[in-house]
Amino acid sequence: MQVLHLYRQLLRVTKGARDPAARAELRHEIRQQFDAHRGPQEQHSVRFLLSDGRLKLKQLGEMLGMQQ
């Protein structure tokens, strides 16, 4: 559930991109990253990926001028 929640948060924050092409590219990149790590993972890998994803969410929010 944490993974799905993070995915949805990342997609929501892309709404801050004013340019529709930039927004589409961000969404595409997010989807690619999640697809690349789909499937069975070891527990420590999942924790690392979630932590990294949260950091990227924060950075993206700051870049787009939104608070997370």
C-alpha positions in Angstrom: 0.0 0.0 0.0 2.9 2.4 0.7 4.1 2.0 -2.9 0.7 2.8 -4.4 0.3 5.8 -2.1 3.8 7.1 -3.1 2.9 6.6 -6.8 -0.3 8.5 -6.5 1.4 11.3 -4.5 4.0 11.6 -7.3 1.4 11.8 -10.0 -0.5 14.5 -8.0 2.5 16.7 -7.6 3.0 16.7 -11.4 -0.1 18.9 -11.6 2.1 21.7 -10.5 3.9 21.6 -13.9 2.3 24.3 -16.0 3.5 23.0 -19.3 1.3 20.1 -20.4 4.3 18.5 -22.3 6.5 18.7 -19.2 3.7 17.3 -17.1 3.3 14.3 -19.5 7.0 13.7 -19.5 7.1 13.7 -15.7 4.3 11.2 -15.5 5.9 9.0 -18.1 9.2 9.0 -16.1 7.4 8.2 -12.9 5.6 5.3 -14.6 8.9 4.0 -16.1 10.6 4.1 -12.7 7.8 2.2 -11.0 7.6 -0.4 -13.8 11.4 -0.9 -13.7 11.1 -2.0 -10.1 7.9 -4.0 -10.3 7.8 -7.6 -9.1 9.2 -9.5 -6.2 11.8 -7.5 -4.2 13.7 -8.1 -1.1 12.5 -6.2 2.0 15.5 -4.0 2.3 15.3 -3.1 -1.4 11.7 -2.1 -1.0 12.5 0.1 2.0 15.4 1.7 0.0 13.2 2.4 -3.0 10.4 3.9 -0.9 12.9 6.1 0.9 14.4 7.2 -2.4 10.9 7.8 -3.8 9.9 10.0 -0.9 13.0 12.1 -1.3 12.3 12.5 -5.0 8.7 13.4 -4.2 10.0 16.2 -1.9 12.4 17.4 -4.5 9.9 17.4 -7.2 7.4 19.3 -5.0 10.0 21.9 -4.2 11.0 22.2 -7.8 7.4 22.8 -8.9 6.8 25.2 -6.0 4.4 22.9 -4.1 4.5 21.7 -0.5 4.6 18.0 0.3 
